[in-house]
Amino acid sequence: MMTEGEDMARLFLKRQPSMLREGPFLMSFCRKLIEQKAESCPDFPEHLRRAALEALQDEDVGWVRSGLQALAVVGEPADMAAIAALTQHPDESVRVDVETCLCEVRRRKG
């Protein structure tokens, strides 16, 4: 059975449209949504990160893109290999989102 934080993380991934290609305004909005969720559930970012990493393994392109969107905000340097593994994904939108996600994780890293 999932915890409340895990449920919140999966619901967040399902409901958020892909914002990676929509520019910095929507990425900022996504960050704020995650911060708000973390106020009521401090473990939310980690739950979201784990759910997002699982989403990268899915066959559904929308789910993969949602995972990349979340990892652009909560991903850690340790996640970069899992993200980079999708650079050859058959869907161009996923490949573009991978590059954006990697850039965001690198930017926060250092």
C-alpha positions in Angstrom: 0.0 0.0 0.0 1.3 3.5 -0.9 1.8 6.2 1.6 0.0 9.6 1.3 3.1 11.2 -0.1 3.5 8.5 -2.7 -0.1 8.9 -3.8 0.3 12.6 -4.0 3.4 12.2 -6.2 1.7 9.8 -8.7 -1.3 12.1 -8.8 0.9 15.1 -9.5 2.6 13.3 -12.4 -0.8 12.3 -13.9 -2.3 15.8 -13.7 0.6 18.0 -14.8 0.9 18.7 -18.6 4.4 18.6 -20.0 5.9 22.0 -19.2 9.4 21.4 -20.3 9.0 22.8 -23.8 6.7 25.7 -22.7 9.6 27.8 -21.4 10.8 29.1 -18.1 7.5 30.5 -16.9 5.8 27.2 -16.8 8.9 25.5 -15.3 8.8 28.1 -12.6 5.1 27.4 -12.1 5.9 23.7 -11.8 8.6 24.4 -9.2 6.1 26.4 -7.2 3.5 23.7 -7.3 6.1 21.2 -6.0 7.2 23.6 -3.2 3.5 24.0 -2.2 3.0 20.3 -2.0 6.2 19.9 0.0 4.8 22.4 2.6 2.1 19.9 3.6 4.2 16.8 2.9 7.9 17.4 3.4 8.8 14.1 1.8 6.8 14.9 -1.3 9.9 15.9 -3.5 11.5 12.5 -2.7 8.3 10.6 -3.4 7.9 12.6 -6.7 11.5 11.8 -7.6 11.0 8.1 -7.2 7.7 8.1 -9.0 9.3 10.1 -11.8 12.2 7.7 -12.1 9.7 4.8 -12.4 7.8 6.8 -15.1 10.9 6.9 -17.3 10.5 3.1 -17.7 6.9 3.3 -19.0 5.9 2.8 -22.6 3.5 5.7 -22.5 5.2 8.8 -23.9 3.0 11.1 -21.8 4.0 9.4 -18.6 7.7 9.5 -19.6 7.4 13.2 -20.3 5.7 13.8 -17.0 8.6 12.0 -15.3 11.1 14.1 -17.1 9.2 17.3 -16.1 9.3 16.3 -12.5 12.9 15.3 -12.6 13.8 18.7 -14.1 12.7 20.1 -10.7 13.5 17.4 -8.2 16.1 15.2 -10.0 19.5 14.7 -8.5 22.9 14.2 -10.1 22.5 10.5 -9.4 19.5 10.4 -11.7 21.4 11.7 -14.7 22.2 8.3 -16.1 18.6 7.2 -16.0 17.6 10.4 -17.7 20.4 10.2 -20.3 19.4 6.7 -21.2 16.4 8.2 -23.0 18.5 10.3 -25.4 17.8 7.7 -28.1 14.1 7.4 -27.4 12.1 6.9 -30.6 9.8 9.9 -29.8 11.4 13.2 -30.6 9.5 15.1 -27.9 11.0 12.8 -25.3 14.5 13.3 -26.7 14.0 17.1 -26.5 12.6 16.9 -23.0 15.6 14.7 -21.9 18.0 17.5 -23.0 16.0 20.1 -21.1 15.8 17.9 -18.0 19.6 17.2 -18.1 20.3 20.9 -18.4 18.0 21.7 -15.4 19.7 19.0 -13.2 23.1 20.2 -14.2 22.2 23.8 -13.5 21.0 23.0 -10.0 24.0 20.8 -9.4 26.6 23.4 -9.8 
